[in-house]
Amino acid sequence: MKRRSSLVKFILVLVATAIGLFASFAGFPYKSPGGNVWNFNGFLRGMEYDIDLGGGITAIYEAKSEDLDDSDMNGVLSRFASLLSEQDYDDARISREGSSRVRVSVPEVYDPDEIFTATEDSAELAFYISEDGAYSSNDELIFTGDVIDNAYTGYVGGAEGYAVNLVFDEEGERILAEETRSHIDDYMIICETSGGEVTSTISAAQIGEELTGGQMSITGSFTAETAQDLANSILSGTFDVPLVLVSCSVTSAEDAAAARAAGLASCLAVLVVAIALMCAFYRMMGMVAGISSLIFAVLTLFILAVFPPVIFSVSGIAGVLLAFALMTAGNIITFEKIKDEYRNGKSVLAAYFTGVKKSLPPVADINVLTAVAALMLLIFGTGTVSGFGLVLLIGTIISAFTSLIVTRFMLKWTMAIWGSKDPEPYALKRRPGFDEANEEQYVPKPKRERRKPAVVTEDGIAVEVDPDAEQPREEEGDASEDKPAGNAKSDDFDELFGSFDGGDKK
């Protein structure tokens, strides 16, 4: 290990860590090459928070149906997504909980009526074919709103103003094309129904041609607001199964900010206490563990801020703390192995290499087992459990990186910079009763040099022979002459080379 190169690497890691800490908490504006000014808010404020840490509304709906399957629930999720998207709540999150419940979260919205009134006030549509354009009970029903995939508003212009555009599924597209093709010049009447009874007529239009493509528009002198209300009502009425609002909770912005502050304070407290204890027990090795802890914090905040699937919640804080404890445990295992090796007679440097080697299996085992458990929670869990599993999985990967790579290399650089002769800075001690003078010390085996073989000439002179040089081919002779002269076991050979081997053999 070269002291100069180790010092340069150590300083570069410290500088990168300091920059990462600044980027984690500080915010500043910067100007792009195109001239636009952007605000960098830091990793911590750039994370996407769940309702408990960001504020907003959470509602739990339960589907009431005897024959409920996955396709029905997927349809409910799709309908909710379309409904909230039409209301310009693009940040809304819809997820399935259990077999029959749907969790709807809308961040930074604090009025429940603003979000969920439309889901309760639904409009069921019925499409009829009429000869004169006026609805009667004898008119033919061609389909209902169940075949509608989406409804959105658009500006038509002129006296018609705004329109509600309908998008049909495959079955609706087929029926629409067949019915309009066979009823040219008749009227299509769109009615709003309740309990199977027609309550009002929304529009009636004469069919001039076959409608293909699975889309049509409803016009009727709508304003932007009335068209949007109708579109929302249509989407609400297209749920395949009846829904019941089980619970609705609101987390205010103040409560969310307080929860974030408490979570940050708890994480910082754990970080500071862990670094202080590691430095107290392991001294220089503890200092290295403290730097690794800061690197763990920076990498965790960075990944949580830039990885789109992560929605950070209170359960995520628990996942981060658990991953940090895992990293600290890995460092402790490594340091204790080093202390054990030095306690039993090895030098500081030899104890480092052997301790690091022996600590690899247990540290790798605990990280792999934790990662597998986190993956199971992510796959089979729902809601906060799944979120906890995702954060724990990310934290475990970072924990393995910092404890298995960062800590070990930085400790190696530290020994190269500050020396490895004195065990005191590393809190290393011999076992009680250890005698430095009498007990055998561990010394790394030097590399064996390849000794050139020696042969004895006929004149009795020892000559070293280069094994790589081409030797003259001996003529065939007595079998005893095939053996190299240097391997002969003779008294004269022993007497001659007794001093060469380090003394006469006894």
N, C-alpha and C positions, 0 to 999 in steps of 0.2 A: 504494500500500500504506500503510495506516495503522499506525503503530507501536503504538498502544495495543491495537487489535483483534488484531494479530499476536501481541503479548505474551500476551494472554488465551488465544488459541488454543494457543499454544506451552505455556503452563502447564497447560491442561486436558489436553493430550496426555501431558505428563509425569506428571500425577496419575493418569490412566487407566492408563498403563503401570506405575506403581508398584503400583496396586491389582491389576492383572493378575499381576504378579510375585508378590505376596503370595498371591493365590489359587492360583497354580500350585504352590507348595511348602508352604504352611502348611495346617494342619488345625485345625478348631475346631468345637465343638458349637453348634447354634442351635435355637431353639424355634419350631415352626410355629404359625400362628394357632389350630390345633386343640388345642394343648397338648402335642403330641408333640415329643420331643427328637431331633434328627437330628445326625449327625456329618458335617461336610464335610471330606473327606480331601485336598482339593487336586486340581488337574488331573493332576499327575504320578502320584499314587497312585490316582487314579480311573480310570486307563486299564486296558483289558483286555489282559493280557499272554499271549503264547503260552507254550508249555511251556519254551522255553529261557530266558525271563525270569521266568516265574511259578512254575515247578516242576510236576511231575506225570509222567504216563506217556504215551508215544507208541508206538503199534504200527502196523506196516505189514502189511496183508494183501494177498495176491495171489489173484485168482480164476483157478482152473484149469478152463478149458473151451475146447473147440475152436471152438464157434460162439457166441462172446461178443459181444453187442451192447449198445447204450446202455441198452435197457430192462432187461437183466439187471443191469447195474451200478447203475442207479437203484433196482432192487429191493433190491440188497445194501445200498445206503446207507440205504434206508428201514428195512430190518430192523435194521441196527445202531442207528439212532436209536431205534427202539421198544425194543430190548433194553436199551440204556443208560438210557433214560427209565424203564423199569420198575425198574431198580436204583437209581433216584433220583439219577442223575448228569446233572442237567439242564444242567450247564455243559460237558458233553462236546461235542467238535467232530469231525464226520465230514466228510471231503472226499475227492474222487477225485484220484488222481495217475496221470497217463498213461491208458492204455487199459484196464488190468486191475488196478490197485492202489487200495487204500483206506487212507487215513491216519486213524487214530482217536487223538484226544488227549483225555485226561481230566486237567484241572488239579487240583493239590493232593491227588492220590492217589499213594501211593508204593509200594504193594504190587501187583505185576502179577497175582498170583493172585486178588486181590480183584475184578479187573475182567474178566479174559479167560478164566478157567476155564470160565465158562458158554458161551463161544463154541466151546470145544473139546469140551465135554461136552454134546452136543446130543441132543435126543429127537425121533425121527421118529414121527409119529402115523399110525394107520390106523383108519378108521371102518368097522365091519361091521354088517350087519343079521342078527340071529339070532332064531330062533323061541322058544328056551327061555332065553335070557339067558346061555348058556355058550358061549364061543368054541370053534369047530371049524374045521378047514381047509376045510370045505364052505360056510362062511358067505360071504355076498356082500359084497365090498369095494365101498363106494360112493365114497369118496374118501380122499385122504391129506392130510397137513399142508401140502401145497403151496398149498392154497386158503385158508390162514389168513393174515389180514392182521395180526392183533394178538392178544396174550394178556395178560390182566391179572388181578389177584386182587381178590376182594371178599368181604366178610363176609356170610354167609347167616344165621347165628344158629342157636340150638338145637343139636341133636346133629350136624348137618351141618357146623357151624363155618364154615370158609373154603371158597371155591369159586374155580375158575379159569374166567374168562369168555373165550370165544373170539369173535373177530370175523372173518367170512369175506369174501373178495372177491366180485365179482359172480358168477363161475362157481360158487363154493362156496355162495353164497346160493341160487342156482337149484337146484343138486343137492340141497341140504338140504331145501328146500321140497318138491321132487318126491318124494324118497324117504320123507320122514316122512308125506306125504299118502297114499302108496300102501302104507304098512306100519304102519297104526294097530294098536295092541295088540302089535306085535312089539317086539323089543329092539334098541336101538342100543348096540353095544359099542365102546368106545374103547380101543385097544391101543397099546402102545409097541413099535416094531419096530427091528431092526438088521439091515442087509443084506437087507431084504425078509422076514425071519423075525420072527414075533411073539415078544417076550421076556417081556411081562407084560401083564395086563389092568388098565387104570386104572379104568374104571368101566363099568357096564352099567345102562341105564335103559330102562324101558318107554315106548314112544312113545304118548302119550295124544292128541296133536293135531298138526296140521301146524305146523312151526316156520318162521315167516316173520321177515323183518327181518335175516337174516344174522348172528344171534348165538345162542349157546347157552352153557350153564354145565356145568362138570365138577365134581361133588361126590364126596366120599369120605372124610369125616372128616379133612380137611386142617387142619393148624395154619397159622398165618400164614407160618412159615418154609418148610414143605414146599410150600404152595401157591405161594409166590414162586419156589422152586426149579423147580417144574414149569413155571410160566409162562416163566421164563427159558430152560429147556431146550427148550420148544416153539418159542420165538422163534428160538433158535439153530438148530433143525432145519428152519426154514422158509426158509433161504437157497436161492435158486434155483440157485446154482452152488457147487461146493465151494471152500472158502477155505483157504489155507495161510498161517500166520503167518511172515512173512519176517524181521521184526526187531521188537524191543521194547526201548525204552530208558527209563530213569528219570532225571529231573533232580531232584535233591534241592532242598529249600527253601534250603539254604545256598548251593549252587552258583548257583541262580537269583538270590538276593540279591546275590551277588558279581558276576554278569554285569550286573545292573541298575546297580550302583554303578560298575562300569567304564565302561558305556555313558554314564551321566550325567557322569562325570568327563571323558570324552573330548569330549562335546558342550560342556561348560562351558569346557574348555581351548581348543577351537576358537573359541568365541564371544569369550573374553577376548583371545586373540591377534589375532583379526580386528579387534576394536574398537581395540586398541592400535595396530596397524599403520595402520589407516585414519586415526586421529587424528594419527599421526606424519607421514604423507604428505600429508594434506589438511587438517589443522587443523580449522577450524570446519566445513567440509564433512564431515570425518571424524567429528566429534562428532555431526552429524546422522545420518550412516550408522550410528553406534553406537546411537543411539536407535531407528532403524528396525530394527536387528538385535534389540534387546530386544522390540520389538513383534512381529517375526516369531516369536520364541521363544514369547511368550505366546499368540499366535493359533494356533500349531502345537499346543502342548500342549492348548489348549482344544478344538480340533477333534478331535484324536486321542482325547480323553477322552469327548466327547459323541456322536461319530459311531459308531453301533452296528456297522457292518461292519468297523471297524478293529480288528484283533487285532495288537498291537504285538509285534514280535520283533526279533532281532538284525539281520535284514535291513532292518527298519524304521528302525533307527538309521542305517544307511547311506543310506537314502532321505532322511532329515531332513538329514544332513550335505551330501548332494548338492544338495538344494534351497537350503540356506543358502549354499553356494558359488555357486549360480546368482544368488541375490539380491545377494551381494557383488559378483559380476561385473557385474551391472546397474548398481550404484552406481558402480563404477569407470569403466565406459564413460561414464556421465553426467558424472562429475567431469572426466574427461580431455577430453571435448568442450568443457566450460566452459573448461578451461585453454587448450585450443587457440584458442578464440575470443578470449580475452583476450590470449594471446601474439601474435596477429596484429593487434592494434590496437583492439579493442573495449573499452568500459568494463566494469566489473564487472557491472553490472545487465544491460547488453546481452549480455555473454558468457553470463550465466545463461540468459536467455530463448532465445538462439540455440542454446546447447549442449544445453539440455533438448529443444528441438525436433529437433535433429539426432540425438540419442541415442535417440529414441523407436523408430525402425525396427529398429536392431540389438538393442535390449533386448527388444522385443516378439518378434522373430524367435526368439531363443534360448529364450524362455519357451514360445512356441507349439510349437517343435520338441521341446522336452523333454516338454511335456504330451502330445503325440501319441505319443512313444516310451513314456511311462508308461502311457498308455491301452492301447497294444498289449500291454504286459507284463501288464496287469490282465486283458485279455480272453482272451489266448491262453496265459498262464502258469498254472501250478498251484503250490499250496503256498506256499513262501517267495517264489518269483518273483512270484506274483500279489500277495502281501502287500507286497512291495517296490514294485511298480508302483502300488498304491493309495496308499501313504504318499508316494511321489514325486509322484504327481498332486496330492495335497492340498498338499504343500509347494510345488510349482511355482505353483499358484494363489495361495497366500499370498505367495510370492516376487514374482510379478508385481504384486500389490497394493502391497506395501511399496516396491518399487523404482520403480514407475511413478507411484504416487500419494503415499504417505506421505513418502518422501525428498524429492520435488520440492516439495511444499507446505511441509514443515518448513524446507527450505533457503530458500524464498521468505520465510517468516516470519522466519527468522534474519537475512536481509539487511535486512528492514524494522526489526528491533529493534536490531541492532548497526551498521547502516549498510552502504552498498555503495560508498563512496568509496575506502576504503583496501583495496587488494588483499592486503596482507600477511596478515591473519587467515584468508584463504581459500587461502593458498599459491599465489597467482597471480603469474606473472612474465611480463614481455615477452620476446620472442625476442631472442637476442644481436644487438647492433648496431641495435636499434630506437631511432629518434630521435623522442622525444616532440614536439619542436618542429617538425621538418621534415616528418615523415610525416603523411599525412592520417589524422585520427582518425575513427572511426565515430561518427556522431551520428544517433540515430533521427530520421527525418523527421517534422517537426511536421505536425499536421493542417492542411490548407489551408482557410483561411477563404473563404467565398464572398463575392467582391467585387461590390458593386452596380454595375451598368453605368452609364456616364455618357453623356449626350448633350449636344450643343451647340445652344443655342437660336439663333434668328435674330439675337439681339443679341450673339452671341459669348460667352455665359456658359455654363460647364459646370455641369450639374445632374445629381445622382445620382438614379437612378430605382429604386424598389422593384420587383423582378421579380414579387413576389407581388400587387402592386396591380393592379387592373383598368385597362388602358390604353384610351384612347379609340380607336375604330376609325377608321383613316385612310380618306379617300375615295380612290376609284380614280383614278389619274392616270398620270403617266409611269412606265414600268417602273423607271426609276432611282430614283423616289421610294419604292418599296416597301422599299428597304434602310434599316435604322436609321441615323440620322445618326451615331451613335457608332461605326460601323464604316467610315465614309468614310476613304479614304486620301488625305488632303490635306496640303499643306505647312503650311497654317495650323494644322491639328489637331496635327501633329507639333511644330510650334514652340510651341504653347500647352501641350501635355502633356509636353514634354521633362522638366521638373523633377518632375512627378507620378510619372513612371516611374523616377525615381531619377537623372536626369541627361540631358543632351542625347545623342541617338544619334549615333554616329560611324560 
